[in-house]
Amino acid sequence: MNRLSAKLGTRLYTVSKTSPRILAIGMLLVLAQSFILLTPALVNGFPFVFSDTGAYLESALTQHVPYDRPVYYGIFAAMLHWRISLWPVVIAQSLIVVRLVNLILSAIFGLDSWIWRFCLTALLATASGLPSFVGQITPDVFTSAMILAIALCTMSWANLTLADRIFVLGVIIASVTFHNGNVLIAFAIVPSVIFVAMFGWRSPSWRGLVRMSCAVAIGVAALLASNIIAGRGITLSSGSSVILFAKLLEYGPALETLHDVCTRRPADFAVCRQRQALDEYANAPFDPTRPIVMDDFLWSGPLASLGGFEEFHAEAAILVRDALHRLRWKHAALAARQTLEQMRWFRAGDGLRHYRETVQPSMAIRWIFGESVFNQYNQSLQQTSALSFSGLNLLQYVSVSIAALVITIAFVFQSTATQNTKSLAVLVLTFLVMNAAVTGTLAGVSDRYQSRVIWLLPFVAAALVLSTAKKRVNALS
């Protein structure tokens, strides 16, 4: 206890003795990095808006817990925008990501120079989809933020100040509460630890794993509490069974289940009234302008005719259990195929399109912020259909390919990287696969899901190259 107190006192003393001028300069440099990541949104003239943006923004202000997403990101946004502007929300997101990136560079790669930090920030801003998520009013950026925070919590806890430790744990908790999928993605730490241990590299500490687990548990408790308060019972997501049913409709197992139960017990399931229409829609000739079966069921009328999430969730849970039980091996093969498919889809800009005034994102912005902000939104490049991500996507594919090669070389040649950096690379790669598995299996293959985390690959590779170069220069000098 005395050693802990002395250690804590030393850290607080160091912080207190830091020159105010140095602190001010450091804050300005962090702001400059944040500005670099926000440049695409600033050029757009308004924070990027996705189809889910309206639901997130409205949930906190209407004090309603949505069936298909948590309420906490809406609360986070409301605490910052005050019905005045959405810019504080994306500024906060950018600052959080920049702080995590800087901590990784310093604590794991030993890169404390601001020159390297600016170079890496510029790389991420020009050759990855990170800025489109940092500047977007959705919680997607917090998936990659959670991965970095978990890496710091489990691998470099001793190198963090007290304030940074609180910050890292806070990011993990917030990330879990902001998006239901992050609960499952966080479990990627288990296979990454096993993999690292197999090769005898530096494994995350057990204390770090306990800290991380406690943070995830707090996030899970918050999700449970919100649904209990909303009268939905003890559940992480009251709409999960409906969404999974729609997913199984898209890829066949649910249609097979419907064929069976609706033949034997048609009166027991309201969805049997939709069976013929669902069959016809699923088997219709391919049309690229038509919504996929999953989206059509959820958002184009069939679910609404069944009473929405609230009325259909109990029936959907029965059908999903039946489909997974009877077709479990088929679904397992489907899940593996969808994971591999999701891994190769990561184009930036997915969903960042023009939204009509009569759809939710536009209506929510007008209702919450008034005509002045709504006019700014309508004049943005996104709303005038002037956004183009083709050049960025070409650079992103190139950067990801080079990053994969660099990391492969680091694993082959033992002297290229330290055990610590190799362990981080394994952790990131494992989380990328888990992200693809969770989203591809439960939500559907989409560029947006993998693009939100794929930037971690060129980030780790670039940091690895710079740290290796730094060590060799120091050795020569």
PEWOVEN-V874355 format. One record per residue. N is the residue number from 1. RES is the residue in one small letter. PHI is phi in whole degrees, -180 to 180 (none if undefined). PSI is psi in radians with two decimals (none if undefined). OMEGA is omega as a letter, one per 20 degrees, with the letter a starting at -180 (NA if undefined). Layout:
N_RES_PHI_PSI_OMEGA / N_RES_PHI_PSI_OMEGA
This chain:
1_m_none_-0.72_r / 2_n_-66_-0.68_r / 3_r_-64_-0.70_r / 4_l_-64_-0.75_r / 5_s_-64_-0.72_r / 6_a_-64_-0.71_a / 7_k_-64_-0.79_r / 8_l_-63_-0.72_r / 9_g_-63_-0.69_r / 10_t_-63_-0.74_a / 11_r_-64_-0.79_a / 12_l_-65_-0.65_r / 13_y_-64_-0.74_a / 14_t_-62_-0.76_r / 15_v_-64_-0.74_a / 16_s_-67_-0.50_a / 17_k_-88_-0.10_r / 18_t_-66_2.31_a / 19_s_-60_2.30_r / 20_p_-56_-0.58_r / 21_r_-66_-0.72_r / 22_i_-66_-0.72_r / 23_l_-62_-0.74_a / 24_a_-64_-0.74_r / 25_i_-64_-0.73_r / 26_g_-61_-0.72_r / 27_m_-66_-0.70_r / 28_l_-64_-0.68_r / 29_l_-67_-0.68_r / 30_v_-64_-0.72_r / 31_l_-61_-0.67_r / 32_a_-65_-0.74_r / 33_q_-61_-0.74_r / 34_s_-63_-0.68_r / 35_f_-62_-0.70_r / 36_i_-60_-0.79_a / 37_l_-69_-0.46_a / 38_l_-90_-0.04_a / 39_t_-54_-0.82_r / 40_p_-58_-0.72_r / 41_a_-67_-0.67_r / 42_l_-65_-0.71_r / 43_v_-64_-0.64_r / 44_n_-62_-0.51_a / 45_g_90_0.01_a / 46_f_-169_2.57_r / 47_p_-53_2.53_a / 48_f_-66_2.49_a / 49_v_-123_2.36_r / 50_f_-113_2.96_a / 51_s_-62_-0.46_r / 52_d_-85_-0.16_a / 53_t_-56_-0.80_a / 54_g_-60_-0.74_a / 55_a_-63_-0.71_r / 56_y_-65_-0.81_a / 57_l_-66_-0.68_a / 58_e_-75_-0.52_a / 59_s_-58_-0.76_a / 60_a_-72_-0.69_a / 61_l_-74_-0.51_r / 62_t_-93_-0.03_a / 63_q_54_0.81_a / 64_h_-123_2.25_r / 65_v_-87_1.96_a / 66_p_-64_2.70_r / 67_y_-76_-0.51_a / 68_d_-105_0.14_r / 69_r_-166_2.74_r / 70_p_-71_2.87_a / 71_v_-94_-0.21_a / 72_y_-71_-0.57_r / 73_y_-66_-0.63_r / 74_g_-61_-0.67_r / 75_i_-67_-0.77_r / 76_f_-56_-0.82_a / 77_a_-66_-0.73_a / 78_a_-64_-0.59_r / 79_m_-67_-0.32_a / 80_l_-108_-0.62_a / 81_h_-86_-0.48_r / 82_w_50_0.52_r / 83_r_59_0.44_a / 84_i_-111_-0.87_a / 85_s_-159_2.60_r / 86_l_-89_-0.14_a / 87_w_-60_-0.70_r / 88_p_-58_-0.51_a / 89_v_-67_-0.86_a / 90_v_-74_-0.50_r / 91_i_-64_-0.77_r / 92_a_-62_-0.74_r / 93_q_-62_-0.71_r / 94_s_-66_-0.74_r / 95_l_-63_-0.69_r / 96_i_-63_-0.82_a / 97_v_-65_-0.76_a / 98_v_-61_-0.74_r / 99_r_-64_-0.73_r / 100_l_-65_-0.75_r / 101_v_-60_-0.80_a / 102_n_-64_-0.67_r / 103_l_-66_-0.72_r / 104_i_-62_-0.79_a / 105_l_-61_-0.71_a / 106_s_-79_-0.88_a / 107_a_-76_-0.56_a / 108_i_-106_-0.67_a / 109_f_-102_-0.14_r / 110_g_68_0.46_a / 111_l_-102_1.65_a / 112_d_-97_-0.20_a / 113_s_-69_2.36_r / 114_w_-69_-0.42_r / 115_i_-63_-0.82_r / 116_w_-65_-0.69_a / 117_r_-62_-0.74_r / 118_f_-68_-0.66_r / 119_c_-62_-0.79_a / 120_l_-68_-0.67_r / 121_t_-63_-0.74_r / 122_a_-63_-0.69_r / 123_l_-61_-0.82_a / 124_l_-65_-0.56_a / 125_a_-75_-0.46_a / 126_t_-107_-0.34_a / 127_a_-130_0.44_r / 128_s_-151_2.90_r / 129_g_-86_0.09_a / 130_l_-53_-0.83_a / 131_p_-59_-0.53_a / 132_s_-70_-0.38_r / 133_f_-95_-0.63_r / 134_v_-59_-0.71_a / 135_g_-93_0.29_a / 136_q_-111_2.44_a / 137_i_-86_1.21_r / 138_t_-151_2.85_r / 139_p_-86_0.19_a / 140_d_-59_-0.62_a / 141_v_-64_-0.37_a / 142_f_-77_-0.19_r / 143_t_-68_-0.85_r / 144_s_-70_-0.58_r / 145_a_-62_-0.71_r / 146_m_-63_-0.71_a / 147_i_-62_-0.79_r / 148_l_-65_-0.71_r / 149_a_-65_-0.69_r / 150_i_-64_-0.70_r / 151_a_-61_-0.76_r / 152_l_-67_-0.71_a / 153_c_-67_-0.66_a / 154_t_-95_-0.34_a / 155_m_-118_-0.42_a / 156_s_-138_0.59_a / 157_w_-58_-0.71_a / 158_a_-66_-0.39_a / 159_n_-90_0.05_a / 160_l_-101_2.55_r / 161_t_-76_2.98_r / 162_l_-60_-0.76_r / 163_a_-63_-0.71_r / 164_d_-68_-0.61_r / 165_r_-64_-0.78_r / 166_i_-63_-0.73_r / 167_f_-61_-0.82_a / 168_v_-63_-0.80_r / 169_l_-64_-0.67_r / 170_g_-62_-0.69_r / 171_v_-64_-0.73_r / 172_i_-62_-0.82_a / 173_i_-61_-0.86_a / 174_a_-61_-0.76_a / 175_s_-62_-0.70_r / 176_v_-66_-0.69_a / 177_t_-77_-0.37_a / 178_f_-80_-0.50_a / 179_h_-146_2.19_a / 180_n_-59_-0.65_a / 181_g_-63_-0.44_a / 182_n_-66_-0.42_r / 183_v_-61_-0.82_a / 184_l_-73_-0.68_a / 185_i_-63_-0.59_a / 186_a_-60_-0.45_a / 187_f_-70_-0.11_r / 188_a_-63_-0.29_r / 189_i_-62_-0.50_a / 190_v_-67_-0.97_r / 191_p_-64_-0.52_r / 192_s_-67_-0.69_r / 193_v_-65_-0.75_r / 194_i_-62_-0.77_a / 195_f_-63_-0.81_a / 196_v_-63_-0.73_a / 197_a_-64_-0.60_r / 198_m_-62_-0.60_a / 199_f_-95_-0.02_r / 200_g_73_0.35_r / 201_w_-82_3.13_a / 202_r_-69_2.02_a / 203_s_-92_2.58_r / 204_p_-54_2.48_a / 205_s_-70_2.63_r / 206_w_-65_-0.61_r / 207_r_-64_-0.70_r / 208_g_-63_-0.69_r / 209_l_-65_-0.64_r / 210_v_-66_-0.78_r / 211_r_-59_-0.82_r / 212_m_-61_-0.76_a / 213_s_-62_-0.68_r / 214_c_-65_-0.72_r / 215_a_-63_-0.77_r / 216_v_-63_-0.70_a / 217_a_-63_-0.68_r / 218_i_-64_-0.74_r / 219_g_-62_-0.75_r / 220_v_-62_-0.73_r / 221_a_-61_-0.67_r / 222_a_-66_-0.70_r / 223_l_-64_-0.77_r / 224_l_-61_-0.76_a / 225_a_-62_-0.74_a / 226_s_-63_-0.67_r / 227_n_-75_-0.59_r / 228_i_-65_-0.79_r / 229_i_-62_-0.62_a / 230_a_-79_0.00_r / 231_g_79_0.40_a / 232_r_-97_-0.05_a / 233_g_89_-3.01_a / 234_i_-86_1.63_a / 235_t_-152_2.56_r / 236_l_-75_-0.68_a / 237_s_-144_1.99_a / 238_s_-73_-0.22_r / 239_g_-106_0.11_a / 240_s_-63_-0.69_a / 241_s_-66_-0.63_r / 242_v_-68_-0.76_a / 243_i_-66_-0.71_r / 244_l_-68_-0.63_r / 245_f_-61_-0.77_r / 246_a_-63_-0.67_r / 247_k_-63_-0.76_a / 248_l_-70_-0.47_r / 249_l_-64_-0.75_a / 250_e_-60_-0.67_a / 251_y_-112_0.20_r / 252_g_110_-0.76_a / 253_p_-56_-0.68_a / 254_a_-70_-0.59_r / 255_l_-65_-0.69_r / 256_e_-65_-0.70_r / 257_t_-65_-0.75_r / 258_l_-61_-0.73_r / 259_h_-58_-0.68_a / 260_d_-75_-0.96_a / 261_v_-69_-0.58_a / 262_c_-77_-0.35_r / 263_t_-78_-0.69_a / 264_r_-87_-0.72_a / 265_r_-137_1.10_a / 266_p_-63_-0.52_a / 267_a_-76_-0.28_a / 268_d_-83_-0.26_a / 269_f_-131_2.10_a / 270_a_-63_-0.52_a / 271_v_-67_-0.28_r / 272_c_-62_-0.41_r / 273_r_-66_-0.39_a / 274_q_-100_0.01_a / 275_r_-59_-0.86_a / 276_q_-63_-0.76_a / 277_a_-64_-0.69_r / 278_l_-66_-0.71_r / 279_d_-61_-0.80_a / 280_e_-65_-0.72_a / 281_y_-67_-0.75_a / 282_a_-67_-0.55_a / 283_n_-99_0.09_r / 284_a_-70_2.69_r / 285_p_-57_2.58_a / 286_f_-61_2.33_r / 287_d_-138_1.95_a / 288_p_-63_-0.33_r / 289_t_-88_-0.13_a / 290_r_-94_2.43_r / 291_p_-60_2.59_r / 292_i_-66_2.86_a / 293_v_-56_-0.76_a / 294_m_-59_-0.87_a / 295_d_-68_-0.64_r / 296_d_-62_-0.76_a / 297_f_-65_-0.76_a / 298_l_-74_-0.68_a / 299_w_-122_-0.11_a / 300_s_-111_0.21_r / 301_g_132_-0.76_a / 302_p_-56_-0.80_a / 303_l_-65_-0.71_r / 304_a_-61_-0.65_r / 305_s_-69_-0.33_r / 306_l_-95_0.11_r / 307_g_100_0.14_r / 308_g_76_-2.97_a / 309_f_-57_-0.73_a / 310_e_-63_-0.77_a / 311_e_-83_-0.54_a / 312_f_-93_-0.24_a / 313_h_-62_-0.66_a / 314_a_-66_-0.77_r / 315_e_-66_-0.70_r / 316_a_-62_-0.68_a / 317_a_-61_-0.72_r / 318_i_-64_-0.79_a / 319_l_-67_-0.67_r / 320_v_-66_-0.79_r / 321_r_-59_-0.73_a / 322_d_-65_-0.77_a / 323_a_-64_-0.77_a / 324_l_-70_-0.57_a / 325_h_-71_-0.82_a / 326_r_-80_-0.44_a / 327_l_-123_0.59_a / 328_r_-63_-0.70_a / 329_w_-71_-0.66_r / 330_k_-65_-0.71_r / 331_h_-69_-0.61_r / 332_a_-63_-0.75_r / 333_a_-65_-0.69_r / 334_l_-62_-0.75_a / 335_a_-62_-0.74_r / 336_a_-63_-0.74_r / 337_r_-66_-0.71_r / 338_q_-68_-0.59_r / 339_t_-63_-0.83_r / 340_l_-63_-0.68_r / 341_e_-65_-0.74_a / 342_q_-65_-0.57_a / 343_m_-60_-0.50_a / 344_r_-99_0.02_r / 345_w_-109_1.86_a / 346_f_-150_0.68_r / 347_r_-70_2.39_r / 348_a_-77_2.72_r / 349_g_89_0.06_a / 350_d_-60_2.14_r / 351_g_86_-0.11_r / 352_l_-88_1.39_a / 353_r_-127_-3.13_r / 354_h_-71_2.39_r / 355_y_-119_2.25_a / 356_r_-64_2.80_a / 357_e_-66_-0.31_a / 358_t_-96_0.05_r / 359_v_-102_2.87_a / 360_q_-57_-0.82_a / 361_p_-57_-0.79_a / 362_s_-67_-0.79_a / 363_m_-64_-0.69_r / 364_a_-65_-0.76_a / 365_i_-64_-0.74_r / 366_r_-65_-0.76_a / 367_w_-67_-0.73_a / 368_i_-79_-0.72_a / 369_f_-110_-0.18_r / 370_g_88_3.13_a / 371_e_-67_-0.64_a / 372_s_-62_-0.88_r / 373_v_-68_-0.65_r / 374_f_-61_-0.66_r / 375_n_-67_-0.68_r / 376_q_-61_-0.74_r / 377_y_-61_-0.78_a / 378_n_-69_-0.40_r / 379_q_-90_-0.04_a / 380_s_-68_2.80_r / 381_l_-60_-0.64_r / 382_q_-61_-0.81_a / 383_q_-76_-0.33_r / 384_t_-98_0.21_r / 385_s_57_0.60_a / 386_a_-105_0.08_r / 387_l_-78_2.42_r / 388_s_-139_2.27_a / 389_f_-115_0.21_a / 390_s_-63_-0.80_r / 391_g_-65_-0.76_r / 392_l_-62_-0.72_a / 393_n_-66_-0.61_r / 394_l_-63_-0.80_r / 395_l_-64_-0.64_a / 396_q_-67_-0.74_r / 397_y_-61_-0.71_r / 398_v_-65_-0.82_a / 399_s_-65_-0.67_r / 400_v_-68_-0.70_r / 401_s_-64_-0.79_r / 402_i_-64_-0.71_r / 403_a_-61_-0.74_r / 404_a_-61_-0.70_r / 405_l_-66_-0.77_a / 406_v_-62_-0.78_a / 407_i_-67_-0.64_r / 408_t_-62_-0.77_r / 409_i_-62_-0.70_r / 410_a_-62_-0.60_r / 411_f_-77_-0.60_a / 412_v_-73_-0.78_a / 413_f_-99_1.88_a / 414_q_-59_-0.54_a / 415_s_-79_-0.16_a / 416_t_-72_-0.56_a / 417_a_-141_2.67_r / 418_t_-78_2.89_r / 419_q_-62_-0.59_a / 420_n_-64_-0.79_a / 421_t_-71_-0.58_r / 422_k_-64_-0.73_r / 423_s_-62_-0.68_r / 424_l_-64_-0.73_r / 425_a_-61_-0.74_r / 426_v_-63_-0.78_a / 427_l_-59_-0.82_a / 428_v_-64_-0.79_r / 429_l_-62_-0.70_r / 430_t_-64_-0.73_r / 431_f_-67_-0.60_r / 432_l_-63_-0.74_r / 433_v_-67_-0.75_r / 434_m_-64_-0.70_r / 435_n_-59_-0.76_r / 436_a_-65_-0.68_a / 437_a_-66_-0.82_a / 438_v_-66_-0.86_a / 439_t_-73_-0.76_a / 440_g_-65_-0.60_a / 441_t_-84_-0.69_a / 442_l_-100_-0.44_a / 443_a_-119_-0.46_a / 444_g_115_2.59_a / 445_v_-70_2.24_a / 446_s_-154_2.43_r / 447_d_-56_-0.66_a / 448_r_-58_-0.70_a / 449_y_-66_-0.75_a / 450_q_-85_-0.51_r / 451_s_-63_-0.50_a / 452_r_-70_-0.30_a / 453_v_-122_-0.26_a / 454_i_-65_-0.39_r / 455_w_-62_-0.35_r / 456_l_-64_-0.49_a / 457_l_-67_-0.97_r / 458_p_-65_-0.50_r / 459_f_-64_-0.86_a / 460_v_-65_-0.74_a / 461_a_-64_-0.78_r / 462_a_-65_-0.73_r / 463_a_-64_-0.65_r / 464_l_-64_-0.77_r / 465_v_-63_-0.80_a / 466_l_-66_-0.72_a / 467_s_-68_-0.65_r / 468_t_-65_-0.76_r / 469_a_-63_-0.70_r / 470_k_-62_-0.75_a / 471_k_-65_-0.70_a / 472_r_-71_-0.65_r / 473_v_-65_-0.75_r / 474_n_-64_-0.63_r / 475_a_-68_-0.64_r / 476_l_-71_-0.59_a / 477_s_-83_none_NA
